[in-house]
Amino acid sequence: MSSDTTTPSPGRRPRVAVVFGGRSSEHAISVVTAGAVLSAIDRTKYDVLPIGITADGRWALTADDPQRMAITDRRLPSVAELTESADGTVLLPVDPASREVVYTEPGNVPKVLGDVDVVFPMLHGPYGEDGTLQGLLELSGVPYVGSGVLASAVGMDKEYMKRVFVSFGLPVGPYEVIRPREWDRDPAAARKKIVDFAAEHGWPVFVKPARAGSSMGISKVDSLAGVDEAVAEARRHDPKIIIESLLSGREIECGVLEFEDGPRASVPAEIPPVTSHDFYDFEAKYIDSATGIVPAPLTEAETAEVQRLAVRAFEAASCEGLVRADFFLQDDGEFVINEINTMPGFTPISMYPRMWQESGVSYPELVDRLLQAALSRSTGLR
């Protein structure tokens, strides 16, 4: 199934709707990411329509002002600060035969904003990166950058991501899942699952929201005394939590990008130990701007292996466009995949663009390649 309106009319530049913000705890990081993309899009090649989703879920017309979308003096930006109206709403088309976007304000005649040819969904976390937005765009018949509904959902849910990886023969670390009903009905039994897991694999363990990113809600727990507080913090972001063991070794990341002949892997990067933080958490990543080493100091054989595994993970989850795959290189020389991110951090200093910059694809070229790939794909089953 495909739409017959994929190609813009002759003489008209393709129009890109950059959608960002959203209802997840990663709202601010999405704004930062979108600001970088807005700065990089070639305005001689594309028309751009910035659309922000507020923290309460309203689709709003925003200022096209990347400078206001950066982290400044440790202050995180928000869509609300960028909106042109406190109650105006942007409406996507609901008819796959139309690409017309409409803006409405109470008491005013709806304003037609014109057609949109492709969406660049710069959302992180639930209600954006997890297949929900992708499903909406499929229903609307509008092409978009990145993975489809299934791959996005798999890439967001750490439990099912690991299950898919195992079914494709990819190595994963030990983990345990606590589902919402388990903790709500019998917290003592759920707590015992965590204690039993730690007894088998050792303290510390990491308690994480199963469906969140940017290291939001993650706690490193050294003993039973810290379990309840860690679970409460994780459940602030997601009622389903995942427990993972500490994997000794080096943190290695690798980018995957889809080319005409299939997905290719970038040079890998290494995230060195963060001495000022207990682990590579949100503060280390985005506030203190801890940086990785690109390219990672690996042997040729190690580089080839992590690149192979990254592409394998991309294909296992049926991904499209782009993925950042995160690994641990263990002390025994074996790689274990931790997770994939179907819409990784995308500022120029983020690891995914840096890995591709080192691989010969500049940031503007990366943005353009993703947009062109999305424009060449139809929506619907594929």
ChimeraX attribute file (.defattr): number of C-alpha atoms within 10 A of each C-alpha:
attribute: neighborCount
match mode: 1-to-1
recipient: residues
	/A:1	9
	/A:2	17
	/A:3	18
	/A:4	11
	/A:5	15
	/A:6	22
	/A:7	14
	/A:8	15
	/A:9	9
	/A:10	7
	/A:11	6
	/A:12	11
	/A:13	15
	/A:14	22
	/A:15	18
	/A:16	22
	/A:17	21
	/A:18	22
	/A:19	25
	/A:20	28
	/A:21	31
	/A:22	29
	/A:23	18
	/A:24	23
	/A:25	21
	/A:26	22
	/A:27	22
	/A:28	24
	/A:29	26
	/A:30	31
	/A:31	30
	/A:32	26
	/A:33	24
	/A:34	29
	/A:35	24
	/A:36	20
	/A:37	22
	/A:38	21
	/A:39	15
	/A:40	18
	/A:41	20
	/A:42	15
	/A:43	11
	/A:44	7
	/A:45	12
	/A:46	16
	/A:47	16
	/A:48	20
	/A:49	20
	/A:50	20
	/A:51	25
	/A:52	31
	/A:53	26
	/A:54	21
	/A:55	18
	/A:56	10
	/A:57	13
	/A:58	19
	/A:59	24
	/A:60	26
	/A:61	23
	/A:62	19
	/A:63	17
	/A:64	17
	/A:65	13
	/A:66	17
	/A:67	13
	/A:68	16
	/A:69	25
	/A:70	22
	/A:71	16
	/A:72	11
	/A:73	7
	/A:74	11
	/A:75	10
	/A:76	16
	/A:77	20
	/A:78	24
	/A:79	25
	/A:80	18
	/A:81	13
	/A:82	21
	/A:83	21
	/A:84	12
	/A:85	12
	/A:86	13
	/A:87	12
	/A:88	18
	/A:89	21
	/A:90	21
	/A:91	17
	/A:92	19
	/A:93	20
	/A:94	17
	/A:95	12
	/A:96	18
	/A:97	15
	/A:98	17
	/A:99	20
	/A:100	17
	/A:101	17
	/A:102	16
	/A:103	19
	/A:104	17
	/A:105	14
	/A:106	9
	/A:107	6
	/A:108	9
	/A:109	9
	/A:110	15
	/A:111	12
	/A:112	13
	/A:113	13
	/A:114	13
	/A:115	18
	/A:116	23
	/A:117	24
	/A:118	27
	/A:119	25
	/A:120	21
	/A:121	23
	/A:122	27
	/A:123	31
	/A:124	31
	/A:125	27
	/A:126	23
	/A:127	15
	/A:128	27
	/A:129	31
	/A:130	27
	/A:131	22
	/A:132	17
	/A:133	20
	/A:134	27
	/A:135	17
	/A:136	16
	/A:137	24
	/A:138	22
	/A:139	15
	/A:140	20
	/A:141	27
	/A:142	30
	/A:143	26
	/A:144	28
	/A:145	25
	/A:146	27
	/A:147	25
	/A:148	27
	/A:149	21
	/A:150	17
	/A:151	22
	/A:152	27
	/A:153	23
	/A:154	24
	/A:155	30
	/A:156	27
	/A:157	22
	/A:158	24
	/A:159	20
	/A:160	15
	/A:161	21
	/A:162	23
	/A:163	13
	/A:164	17
	/A:165	20
	/A:166	13
	/A:167	10
	/A:168	14
	/A:169	11
	/A:170	18
	/A:171	17
	/A:172	18
	/A:173	14
	/A:174	14
	/A:175	19
	/A:176	17
	/A:177	20
	/A:178	21
	/A:179	15
	/A:180	14
	/A:181	12
	/A:182	15
	/A:183	18
	/A:184	11
	/A:185	10
	/A:186	10
	/A:187	14
	/A:188	11
	/A:189	12
	/A:190	19
	/A:191	18
	/A:192	12
	/A:193	16
	/A:194	22
	/A:195	18
	/A:196	13
	/A:197	19
	/A:198	23
	/A:199	10
	/A:200	11
	/A:201	16
	/A:202	14
	/A:203	17
	/A:204	17
	/A:205	23
	/A:206	19
	/A:207	29
	/A:208	28
	/A:209	29
	/A:210	25
	/A:211	24
	/A:212	25
	/A:213	25
	/A:214	20
	/A:215	17
	/A:216	20
	/A:217	24
	/A:218	27
	/A:219	24
	/A:220	20
	/A:221	19
	/A:222	14
	/A:223	13
	/A:224	14
	/A:225	9
	/A:226	12
	/A:227	20
	/A:228	13
	/A:229	13
	/A:230	19
	/A:231	26
	/A:232	16
	/A:233	18
	/A:234	24
	/A:235	20
	/A:236	13
	/A:237	23
	/A:238	21
	/A:239	18
	/A:240	22
	/A:241	27
	/A:242	22
	/A:243	25
	/A:244	21
	/A:245	20
	/A:246	17
	/A:247	18
	/A:248	11
	/A:249	16
	/A:250	17
	/A:251	23
	/A:252	26
	/A:253	31
	/A:254	29
	/A:255	30
	/A:256	28
	/A:257	23
	/A:258	20
	/A:259	13
	/A:260	7
	/A:261	6
	/A:262	11
	/A:263	21
	/A:264	18
	/A:265	26
	/A:266	28
	/A:267	23
	/A:268	32
	/A:269	26
	/A:270	23
	/A:271	18
	/A:272	15
	/A:273	14
	/A:274	15
	/A:275	9
	/A:276	10
	/A:277	12
	/A:278	11
	/A:279	15
	/A:280	19
	/A:281	18
	/A:282	18
	/A:283	16
	/A:284	18
	/A:285	16
	/A:286	18
	/A:287	15
	/A:288	12
	/A:289	12
	/A:290	16
	/A:291	17
	/A:292	22
	/A:293	16
	/A:294	19
	/A:295	19
	/A:296	20
	/A:297	13
	/A:298	15
	/A:299	9
	/A:300	8
	/A:301	9
	/A:302	17
	/A:303	20
	/A:304	15
	/A:305	13
	/A:306	28
	/A:307	22
	/A:308	15
	/A:309	20
	/A:310	29
	/A:311	24
	/A:312	18
	/A:313	25
	/A:314	31
	/A:315	15
	/A:316	18
	/A:317	22
	/A:318	16
	/A:319	26
	/A:320	23
	/A:321	23
	/A:322	25
	/A:323	27
	/A:324	27
	/A:325	27
	/A:326	23
	/A:327	24
	/A:328	22
	/A:329	20
	/A:330	14
	/A:331	11
	/A:332	8
	/A:333	11
	/A:334	14
	/A:335	24
	/A:336	21
	/A:337	23
	/A:338	21
	/A:339	21
	/A:340	26
	/A:341	22
	/A:342	28
	/A:343	26
	/A:344	24
	/A:345	24
	/A:346	22
	/A:347	22
	/A:348	17
	/A:349	15
	/A:350	17
	/A:351	25
	/A:352	27
	/A:353	24
	/A:354	26
	/A:355	28
	/A:356	24
	/A:357	19
	/A:358	15
	/A:359	16
	/A:360	13
	/A:361	16
	/A:362	16
	/A:363	22
	/A:364	17
	/A:365	16
	/A:366	20
	/A:367	20
	/A:368	17
	/A:369	18
	/A:370	21
	/A:371	23
	/A:372	14
	/A:373	18
	/A:374	24
	/A:375	22
	/A:376	13
	/A:377	15
	/A:378	20
	/A:379	23
	/A:380	17
	/A:381	8
	/A:382	8
